[in-house]
Amino acid sequence: MEFDWLDASFNLRSMTPKEIEESFEDPFSIRLMPENAESTENARYFNLGKSVNDRGIFSVFWTDGKRYRVILARDMAPEELAFFTRKNMD
């Protein structure tokens, strides 16, 4: 996976790019596409995953199939963490 971190549109001080990349590499990560996406060319996706240090991270991103561009990344909300845990118990 190749990530594009140039001109990130969010604060990278509270979370490192490495932690975000680890959340994508998490074998239990969940990637979702919003139902109302108009076209796949400009579609934004969601990723729920954990870093190596067990930090739950929610990300919004787009991809061209080669590069990933993270638009937003933050800690998972309690509801997202519950969803992530429930989906990985199946």
C-alpha positions in Angstrom: 0.0 0.0 0.0 1.3 3.4 -0.9 0.0 6.5 1.0 0.0 10.1 -0.2 0.6 12.3 2.9 1.4 15.6 1.1 -0.8 18.4 2.2 -2.9 16.3 4.6 -6.1 18.1 5.3 -6.2 17.2 9.0 -3.9 17.5 12.0 -1.2 14.7 12.1 0.0 15.7 15.6 -2.4 13.6 17.5 -1.9 10.5 15.4 1.1 9.5 13.3 0.9 8.5 9.6 2.5 5.2 10.7 -0.4 4.5 13.1 -2.9 5.3 10.3 -1.1 3.0 7.9 -1.1 0.2 10.5 -4.9 0.5 10.8 -5.2 -0.2 7.1 -2.8 -3.2 7.3 -4.8 -4.6 10.3 -6.0 -8.0 9.0 -9.3 -7.4 10.8 -9.8 -3.9 9.3 -13.2 -3.1 7.8 -13.5 -1.0 4.7 -16.9 0.5 3.7 -18.2 2.6 0.9 -21.1 5.0 1.7 -24.4 3.9 0.0 -25.0 7.3 -1.5 -21.7 7.5 -3.5 -22.4 9.0 -6.9 -19.5 7.6 -8.8 -16.6 5.2 -8.0 -14.1 7.7 -9.5 -14.7 10.2 -6.7 -15.9 7.8 -4.1 -14.8 8.2 -0.5 -14.4 5.1 1.6 -14.3 4.4 5.4 -11.7 2.3 7.1 -12.0 1.0 10.7 -8.8 -0.7 11.9 -6.4 -0.9 14.8 -2.8 0.1 15.0 -0.1 -2.2 16.4 -0.6 -0.5 19.8 -4.3 -1.4 19.7 -5.5 2.1 18.9 -8.8 2.1 17.1 -8.7 4.4 14.1 -11.5 5.6 11.9 -10.4 7.0 8.5 -12.0 8.5 5.4 -10.0 8.0 2.3 -10.0 7.7 -1.5 -7.9 5.5 -3.7 -7.0 5.3 -7.3 -6.1 1.6 -6.9 -2.4 2.3 -6.2 -2.2 5.2 -3.8 -4.3 5.9 -0.7 -5.1 9.5 0.3 -6.5 9.8 3.8 -8.8 12.8 4.1 -9.6 12.4 7.8 -8.4 10.1 10.6 -9.4 10.1 14.3 -9.9 7.7 17.1 -12.9 5.4 16.8 -16.0 6.6 18.6 -17.4 4.1 21.1 -20.2 3.1 18.6 -17.6 2.5 15.9 -15.4 0.4 18.2 -18.5 -1.7 19.2 -19.3 -2.2 15.5 -15.7 -3.1 14.7 -15.6 -5.6 17.6 -19.0 -7.1 16.7 -18.1 -7.6 13.0 -14.8 -9.3 13.9 -16.5 -11.8 16.3 -18.4 -13.4 13.4 
